[in-house]
Amino acid sequence: MSSGPSRATAGGQLFAASQAGDAEVVARLLAAGAPVGCRNAYSWTPLHTAAAQGHVDVVQLLLDNGADLAAKASNGWTALLGAVENGHVALSRLLLERGAVLNAKAQAGWVPLHRAAVRGRLDMILLLLDSGADPHFKADNGWTALHWAAKLGHASVAHELLVRGGDPNARATDGASVLHTAANAGNIEVVRLLLDWGAEPEPTCKAGPTALAMCTDDACRRLLAHPEPFQRWYRRRLLTLWRA
């Protein structure tokens, strides 16, 4: 006669409790032998589920009971990537303190810094960069976090990435520069920012068009047609460094 639920049943209960953030039930299930590393149809573990929901206390319980920080779902996402995607800064900090890998690549070469840039979360960008994330890291298509901030118009994120060493002239695999990306999206504030930080005003893609030709906004076209006033700060910075 069975003395308790099967491992499959216990695993399902652990997933449900992790999803709900019920630390008391999670603790009881783990004490009774529920498999901390069980997986669902998408290869998520209870840790993925709790992290995506932002349940710090449940994540701590799972980690203390042997949950694998490096476990990847079928799309390559780790618990850290799920926490970053959903904007859970405190939980992301906990995962990093417990040893989560900053640049673990998911499907399409995504890393947490890319997703933080997509979401426009400056607080998350600061946490990841302070923890050692590489602003030059490229996804499979050659895009950096700065490309995504430029495309989506997240100027404060783009500025922080530039301050931390992001390359304003970074190129994707198709030759598209960060400036191409901002211009094509009509994000004039980011275009100004990139020019100020030394972006080449007339880069071309492999296919040929310049950033000016790819503009979708009249104000952006006027700016790129006469970019010199917006490059003064960058030239002064270079002169200061040269004199030093």
Secondary structure, DSSP 8 states (H G I E B T S, - for coil): --SS--HHHHHHHHHHHHHHT-HHHHHHHHHTT--TT---TT---HHHHHHHHT-HHHHHHHHHTT--TT---TT---HHHHHHHTT-HHHHHHHHHTT--TT---GGG--HHHHHHHHT-HHHHHHHHHTT--TT---TTS--HHHHHHHHT-HHHHHHHHHTT--TT-B-TTS-BHHHHHHHHT-HHHHHHHHHTT--SS-B-TT--BTTTT--SHHHHHHHHS-GGGGHHHHHHHHHHHH-
